[in-house]
Amino acid sequence: MKKWHYPLLASFLSIAVLAGCGQAPQSQTNTQGSTTGGSAASQSGEITVYTALEDDQIKTYLESFKAKYPNVKVNIVRDSTGIITAKLLAEKDNPQADVVWGTAATSLLVLDQQGMLEGYSPKGVEKVSAEFKDDKAPTHWVGIDAWETAFTVNTKELEKRNLPIPRSYEDLAKPEYKGMIVMPNPASSGTGLLTINGVMQLKGDANGWSYLDKLHDNMAIYTHSGSKPAKMAASGEYPIGISFGYRAITEKKKGAPIEVVFPEEGSGWDVEANALMKKAQIKPEAKLFLDWAISDEVMKAYNQNFAIVSVKQEGTSLPEGYSVDPLKQLVPLDLKKAAENREKVLAEWEKRYATKSEPK
């Protein structure tokens, strides 16, 4: 994995509408269409798909798969990134998932280091940016989009306190915001982890932990959901929620009195990606799903939610909710390094800050 920088990204990636990978309580959904004719429709079987995609996105995304493969039953197991990752690792010796869909690339890199992913290059993988997929042949994971850190700031609540809107990570550490901030726990939330990874790679280990100590002093609570801080700020429960762009923009569109702030130093980020689980019996339907998951039909659907997608889309413009090119907002980040340091960073974070984490 190369280190990602904006100029390289800009030559490959597509600007779409807006983006995010939020977290919500675990859900399971079965999807099965009616029988129709044709070779695609004649495919039948059942697969289990683990995902960290938003509940409100999954149903829309799956419509084109159900239309193409109505006889394939898809069992969706959805949870936050950290929970899905832990579940997959716990099932290493007896994997239950056939496919991982829309889960952080840093998590898939950890699984790959454990020998848990089966190499498979989906149909159309050549259209995916080189920086959005594994460099092995066949590929062990393929990305579909990127999502990034954003602050959800309740302007009414700050006006009551006669406080300015924080514009940077450094602003958030100022003593006047003590007890006013919520953010996701990185052990359970991919959004929390990408935010921590961004801070650590921006500042380095020593300065990064020093900064996080100061931020912790101002923290009210760490949630187990990446989207919850945005919702809490939108409702006024807390004035400031560290969350991600898609959910913050969605809350603003609903009419909440909030401002969406992308930190001046740059946003931490990660890639939502797909992979085939290594099992004694790999189902052909699992490969069909991975082919579909980067196809034009579903990429257009991703394009309705994500600011940065892995396959270039024609005729796109600056996404709603962004004042500048979203690619320029991303901090330089080495995903491979983030994956390698994941357990060490999470262990240190838990030791320092877990006392303010909400109950599971």
KOLDO-595540 format. One line per 3 residues: number of its first residue (from 0); their letters; for each residue x, y, z of C-alpha. Coordinates in pm, 1 decimal, padded with zeros to 6 digits. Example, Ala and Ser with C-alpha at 12.3 -4.5 7.8 and 13.67 -1.06 7.14 Angstrom:
2
0	as	01230.0 -00450.0 00780.0 ~ 01367.0 -00106.0 00714.0
end
This chain:
360
0	mkk	00000.0 00000.0 00000.0 ~ 00141.1 00333.2 -00103.3 ~ 00108.6 00644.3 00110.1
3	why	-00187.3 00848.3 -00019.3 ~ -00145.1 01215.9 -00098.3 ~ -00389.6 01453.7 -00260.5
6	pll	-00211.9 01504.4 -00597.2 ~ -00202.7 01129.4 -00655.6 ~ -00559.2 01085.0 -00540.2
9	asf	-00681.0 01364.5 -00763.2 ~ -00559.8 01187.5 -01074.2 ~ -00776.8 00886.0 -00998.0
12	lsi	-01072.5 00950.9 -00774.6 ~ -01418.9 01080.6 -00851.3 ~ -01602.6 01356.0 -00667.4
15	avl	-01959.4 01246.6 -00611.5 ~ -02228.1 01382.9 -00380.6 ~ -02137.5 01330.8 -00013.0
18	agc	-01994.5 01055.9 00201.7 ~ -01978.1 00861.2 00522.7 ~ -01956.3 00543.4 00711.6
21	gqa	-02169.5 00572.7 01021.3 ~ -02241.3 00332.6 01296.3 ~ -02569.1 00201.2 01429.7
24	pqs	-02690.5 -00089.7 01638.3 ~ -02642.7 -00428.6 01477.2 ~ -02910.0 -00534.1 01231.3
27	qtn	-02974.6 -00837.8 01017.3 ~ -03176.5 -00830.8 00697.5 ~ -03268.0 -01100.9 00448.4
30	tqg	-03326.9 -00991.0 00089.4 ~ -03479.1 -01218.6 -00172.0 ~ -03661.4 -01128.8 -00489.6
33	stt	-03909.9 -01316.6 -00705.8 ~ -03808.1 -01559.0 -00980.2 ~ -03757.2 -01432.2 -01333.3
36	ggs	-03606.6 -01581.9 -01646.0 ~ -03254.3 -01545.2 -01784.5 ~ -02913.0 -01677.7 -01690.8
39	aas	-02851.9 -01416.9 -01419.1 ~ -03191.5 -01478.8 -01263.7 ~ -03128.7 -01855.2 -01265.4
42	qsg	-02841.8 -01813.8 -01017.9 ~ -02957.6 -01935.3 -00678.9 ~ -02807.0 -01983.3 -00338.4
45	eit	-02751.5 -01802.9 -00011.0 ~ -02466.8 -01588.1 00118.9 ~ -02391.4 -01403.1 00441.4
48	vyt	-02253.6 -01050.7 00403.4 ~ -02094.1 -00856.7 00689.4 ~ -02102.1 -00479.4 00646.4
51	ale	-02052.9 -00148.2 00826.7 ~ -02250.3 00051.2 00569.6 ~ -02536.2 00268.2 00694.9
54	ddq	-02870.4 00091.4 00742.1 ~ -03045.4 00359.2 00538.4 ~ -02807.8 00300.8 00245.6
57	ikt	-02801.4 -00079.5 00230.2 ~ -03159.3 -00129.9 00110.9 ~ -03115.9 00113.2 -00178.5
60	yle	-02781.1 -00031.9 -00279.7 ~ -02914.2 -00388.8 -00287.1 ~ -03199.0 -00308.9 -00525.0
63	sfk	-02985.6 -00362.5 -00835.3 ~ -02842.5 -00690.1 -00699.7 ~ -03191.4 -00821.9 -00626.2
66	aky	-03302.7 -00723.6 -00975.8 ~ -03010.7 -00907.3 -01136.2 ~ -03000.0 -01209.9 -00904.6
69	pnv	-03352.5 -01248.1 -00761.6 ~ -03296.0 -01608.4 -00651.6 ~ -02985.7 -01534.9 -00442.5
72	kvn	-03067.7 -01484.1 -00075.6 ~ -02843.9 -01223.8 00091.1 ~ -02822.1 -01232.0 00469.6
75	ivr	-02693.7 -00892.5 00584.5 ~ -02519.1 -00863.8 00921.7 ~ -02461.4 -00495.7 00993.8
78	dst	-02275.3 -00330.2 01281.0 ~ -02014.2 -00065.0 01349.5 ~ -01669.4 -00112.0 01198.1
81	gii	-01499.3 -00208.4 01523.2 ~ -01768.0 -00461.9 01613.0 ~ -01765.4 -00618.1 01264.8
84	tak	-01385.5 -00639.7 01273.9 ~ -01387.2 -00802.1 01618.3 ~ -01657.2 -01046.0 01508.6
87	lla	-01461.3 -01150.6 01200.0 ~ -01142.1 -01198.5 01402.3 ~ -01328.2 -01401.7 01665.3
90	ekd	-01462.8 -01627.5 01389.2 ~ -01121.8 -01675.4 01227.7 ~ -01120.9 -02054.3 01274.4
93	npq	-01484.4 -02092.2 01171.1 ~ -01576.7 -01799.7 00943.3 ~ -01947.6 -01729.4 00911.5
96	adv	-01933.1 -01446.7 00658.0 ~ -01890.8 -01521.0 00289.2 ~ -01826.0 -01158.8 00194.5
99	vwg	-01726.9 -00835.5 00367.5 ~ -01884.3 -00530.9 00203.7 ~ -01822.3 -00162.9 00281.3
102	taa	-01592.9 -00209.2 00580.8 ~ -01278.7 -00006.7 00656.1 ~ -00976.1 -00097.1 00447.0
105	tsl	-00762.0 -00075.0 00760.1 ~ -00973.6 -00355.5 00908.2 ~ -00942.7 -00565.7 00593.7
108	lvl	-00565.9 -00515.8 00600.0 ~ -00566.6 -00659.0 00953.6 ~ -00770.6 -00959.2 00834.5
111	dqq	-00534.4 -01007.6 00543.0 ~ -00235.0 -01005.6 00778.3 ~ -00409.6 -01291.0 00961.0
114	gml	-00448.8 -01488.0 00635.4 ~ -00828.8 -01458.6 00645.1 ~ -00896.4 -01317.4 00297.1
117	egy	-00916.3 -01512.9 -00027.4 ~ -00766.7 -01347.6 -00332.3 ~ -01028.9 -01257.4 -00593.7
120	spk	-01025.1 -00987.2 -00859.5 ~ -01388.5 -00892.4 -00925.4 ~ -01515.1 -00825.4 -01274.9
123	gve	-01438.0 -00460.6 -01358.3 ~ -01158.7 -00426.8 -01101.7 ~ -00939.2 -00263.6 -01366.4
126	kvs	-01167.5 00044.5 -01348.8 ~ -01096.8 00092.3 -00976.5 ~ -00823.2 00340.3 -00889.3
129	aef	-00494.1 00173.0 -00805.2 ~ -00498.7 00354.9 -00470.4 ~ -00839.7 00207.1 -00388.1
132	kdd	-00744.6 -00159.4 -00406.7 ~ -00492.4 -00415.2 -00293.2 ~ -00181.2 -00433.7 -00512.3
135	kap	-00170.9 -00814.4 -00508.9 ~ -00286.3 -01025.4 -00803.2 ~ -00551.9 -01141.3 -00748.5
138	thw	-00666.7 -00857.6 -00524.1 ~ -00748.7 -00934.4 -00160.8 ~ -00964.2 -00624.0 -00110.7
141	vgi	-01123.4 -00359.5 -00331.9 ~ -01242.7 -00016.3 -00216.2 ~ -01564.7 00158.2 -00311.4
144	daw	-01539.7 00500.6 -00139.7 ~ -01367.9 00711.4 00125.8 ~ -01512.3 00894.5 00427.8
147	eta	-01365.8 01161.4 00651.7 ~ -01370.2 01337.5 00989.2 ~ -01603.6 01634.9 01032.4
150	ftv	-01732.1 01832.4 01331.6 ~ -02106.0 01878.7 01382.1 ~ -02143.2 02209.8 01567.9
153	ntk	-02473.5 02326.3 01714.0 ~ -02464.3 02701.7 01652.8 ~ -02757.4 02780.4 01884.3
156	ele	-02595.4 02602.9 02177.7 ~ -02265.7 02786.4 02126.1 ~ -02446.1 03119.5 02090.7
159	krn	-02608.1 03059.3 02432.2 ~ -02260.1 03023.2 02576.6 ~ -02115.2 03310.3 02369.7
162	lpi	-01853.5 03076.9 02220.0 ~ -01707.4 03073.7 01867.5 ~ -01739.4 02780.7 01628.8
165	prs	-01428.6 02557.8 01651.5 ~ -01251.9 02532.6 01315.4 ~ -00958.8 02305.6 01394.3
168	yed	-00842.1 02020.4 01612.6 ~ -00649.0 02274.3 01816.8 ~ -00966.5 02474.8 01878.2
171	lak	-01136.0 02166.2 02023.2 ~ -00865.2 02140.2 02289.8 ~ -00930.9 02492.2 02422.6
174	pey	-01057.8 02494.9 02784.5 ~ -01376.8 02686.6 02699.1 ~ -01518.3 02371.5 02534.2
177	kgm	-01472.8 02153.6 02843.0 ~ -01752.7 01897.4 02874.3 ~ -01911.9 02001.8 02544.2
180	ivm	-01765.9 01747.9 02301.8 ~ -01863.7 01392.4 02210.1 ~ -01680.7 01161.8 01970.0
183	pnp	-01678.5 00790.8 01879.6 ~ -01473.7 00531.7 02065.2 ~ -01212.5 00412.9 01810.1
186	ass	-01228.8 00056.3 01941.5 ~ -01587.8 00020.8 01824.1 ~ -01623.3 00288.4 01556.3
189	gtg	-01436.9 00318.2 01228.8 ~ -01503.6 00691.6 01234.0 ~ -01341.6 00718.3 01575.0
192	llt	-01039.9 00520.4 01458.3 ~ -00987.0 00717.2 01136.2 ~ -01001.1 01039.5 01339.5
195	ing	-00735.4 00909.0 01579.6 ~ -00523.6 00779.9 01288.3 ~ -00541.7 01122.6 01124.9
198	vmq	-00429.9 01298.3 01443.0 ~ -00144.4 01053.6 01505.1 ~ -00010.0 01074.8 01149.9
201	lkg	-00045.3 01454.7 01145.1 ~ 00131.8 01509.5 01475.5 ~ 00344.6 01199.4 01533.6
204	dan	00311.8 00965.1 01831.2 ~ 00436.4 01183.8 02116.9 ~ 00258.2 01503.0 02009.9
207	gws	-00046.0 01303.1 01904.1 ~ -00099.5 01150.3 02248.5 ~ -00027.5 01484.4 02413.0
210	yld	-00300.0 01643.1 02201.5 ~ -00546.5 01361.1 02269.3 ~ -00485.6 01407.7 02644.9
213	klh	-00599.1 01769.1 02609.8 ~ -00897.1 01672.3 02396.3 ~ -00995.4 01410.3 02654.3
216	dnm	-01014.0 01682.6 02920.6 ~ -01289.4 01847.1 02714.6 ~ -01470.2 01523.2 02628.0
219	aiy	-01813.1 01451.9 02776.0 ~ -01848.9 01098.5 02643.4 ~ -01715.6 00856.1 02382.7
222	ths	-01994.6 00680.8 02192.0 ~ -01990.0 00339.2 02026.3 ~ -02143.9 00481.8 01709.4
225	gsk	-01977.6 00702.9 01451.1 ~ -02302.3 00877.4 01363.1 ~ -02428.2 00929.1 01719.4
228	pak	-02210.2 01234.6 01798.7 ~ -02354.4 01415.6 01496.2 ~ -02707.1 01330.4 01604.9
231	maa	-02639.1 01437.3 01964.0 ~ -02502.0 01772.4 01847.7 ~ -02793.5 01818.8 01607.7
234	sge	-03044.0 01765.3 01890.5 ~ -02854.0 02000.2 02123.3 ~ -02769.3 01728.7 02375.6
237	ypi	-02405.3 01836.8 02339.5 ~ -02285.1 02136.4 02137.8 ~ -02007.7 01961.1 01942.5
240	gis	-01992.6 01613.3 01789.0 ~ -01683.4 01473.7 01616.3 ~ -01832.3 01253.1 01347.2
243	fgy	-01806.3 01226.1 00966.3 ~ -01909.6 01431.8 00668.1 ~ -02208.1 01233.5 00540.0
246	rai	-02393.9 01217.8 00870.7 ~ -02323.3 01579.1 00964.7 ~ -02446.9 01703.1 00627.3
249	tek	-02754.3 01478.8 00651.1 ~ -02844.7 01622.6 00992.1 ~ -02807.3 01977.3 00856.9
252	kkg	-03034.1 01893.4 00561.0 ~ -03299.3 01780.0 00808.8 ~ -03304.7 02135.2 00946.0
255	api	-03088.8 02102.8 01256.7 ~ -02922.1 02432.0 01366.5 ~ -02573.7 02308.1 01294.2
258	evv	-02265.3 02397.8 01097.7 ~ -02058.8 02124.0 00935.1 ~ -01689.0 02191.9 00995.4
261	fpe	-01402.5 02008.3 00827.1 ~ -01093.3 02066.5 01045.8 ~ -00843.4 02317.7 00909.3
264	egs	-00550.8 02078.4 00955.5 ~ -00722.7 01817.6 00737.1 ~ -00950.8 01522.3 00800.6
267	gwd	-00860.5 01171.1 00899.0 ~ -01011.9 00921.3 00656.2 ~ -01042.0 00557.9 00553.6
270	vea	-01168.3 00354.1 00259.7 ~ -01482.1 00141.2 00266.4 ~ -01387.7 -00181.5 00093.4
273	nal	-01499.5 -00532.9 00000.6 ~ -01334.7 -00872.7 00033.5 ~ -01392.0 -01247.5 -00005.3
276	mkk	-01352.3 -01449.3 00313.9 ~ -01125.1 -01753.7 00304.4 ~ -01338.4 -02061.5 00372.4
279	aqi	-01325.4 -02434.3 00298.9 ~ -01612.9 -02383.9 00054.8 ~ -01631.7 -02055.2 -00132.4
282	kpe	-01972.0 -02002.6 -00287.9 ~ -01994.4 -01878.7 -00647.7 ~ -02266.5 -01637.8 -00532.3
285	akl	-02009.9 -01465.5 -00312.2 ~ -01800.4 -01385.1 -00618.3 ~ -02111.4 -01267.9 -00804.5
288	fld	-02180.8 -01030.3 -00516.2 ~ -01829.5 -00886.7 -00529.0 ~ -01857.9 -00841.2 -00907.4
291	wai	-02183.7 -00653.5 -00856.5 ~ -02044.8 -00447.9 -00564.8 ~ -01816.4 -00247.5 -00798.1
294	sde	-02047.2 -00251.3 -01101.8 ~ -02175.7 00062.9 -01272.0 ~ -02526.6 00017.3 -01130.1
297	vmk	-02430.4 00018.8 -00763.9 ~ -02145.2 00267.8 -00813.8 ~ -02409.8 00517.7 -00927.8
300	ayn	-02596.9 00448.1 -00604.9 ~ -02279.9 00501.8 -00396.7 ~ -02244.4 00823.2 -00597.3
303	qnf	-02563.0 00953.4 -00434.8 ~ -02407.2 00934.5 -00087.3 ~ -02030.8 00951.2 -00113.0
306	aiv	-01804.2 01244.5 -00186.5 ~ -01518.9 01024.0 -00306.5 ~ -01581.8 00699.7 -00495.8
309	svk	-01335.4 00452.7 -00641.5 ~ -01455.8 00446.6 -01002.8 ~ -01464.5 00772.1 -01197.0
312	qeg	-01815.4 00902.4 -01257.5 ~ -01882.5 01145.5 -01540.4 ~ -02050.5 01483.1 -01499.2
315	tsl	-01992.9 01523.9 -01125.4 ~ -01964.0 01856.4 -00943.1 ~ -01872.0 01981.8 -00596.4
318	peg	-02079.1 01778.6 -00349.2 ~ -02348.0 01947.2 -00142.3 ~ -02212.3 02044.7 00197.5
321	ysv	-01853.5 02093.8 00082.6 ~ -01703.5 02437.8 00024.0 ~ -01382.2 02301.2 -00131.2
324	dpl	-01274.9 01988.7 -00318.1 ~ -01315.9 01702.7 -00063.8 ~ -00992.2 01543.9 -00183.5
327	kql	-00797.2 01847.6 -00063.5 ~ -00946.5 01797.6 00282.3 ~ -00782.7 01456.9 00336.6
330	vpl	-00463.1 01440.8 00540.6 ~ -00167.8 01242.8 00397.3 ~ -00226.9 00898.4 00544.6
333	dlk	-00054.1 00561.6 00521.2 ~ -00332.7 00302.9 00553.3 ~ -00091.2 00012.8 00583.5
336	kaa	00084.7 00181.1 00875.1 ~ -00252.7 00253.7 01036.2 ~ -00348.2 -00114.0 01006.0
339	enr	-00015.0 -00234.0 01145.9 ~ -00044.4 00000.1 01446.4 ~ -00415.2 -00062.6 01506.6
342	ekv	-00392.9 -00288.5 01812.4 ~ -00117.3 -00084.3 01976.5 ~ -00306.1 00243.1 01925.8
345	lae	-00635.4 00099.7 02052.2 ~ -00471.0 -00052.0 02359.5 ~ -00308.0 00280.5 02448.2
348	wek	-00630.5 00470.2 02382.5 ~ -00830.1 00235.0 02607.6 ~ -00573.2 00268.3 02886.7
351	rya	-00585.5 00648.1 02875.9 ~ -00946.4 00735.1 02795.0 ~ -01189.3 00444.1 02835.6
354	tks	-01333.1 00584.9 03160.9 ~ -01545.8 00827.3 02957.6 ~ -01675.7 00566.4 02714.8
357	epk	-02051.8 00503.0 02718.7 ~ -02169.9 00160.7 02841.3 ~ -02192.7 -00108.2 02571.2
end
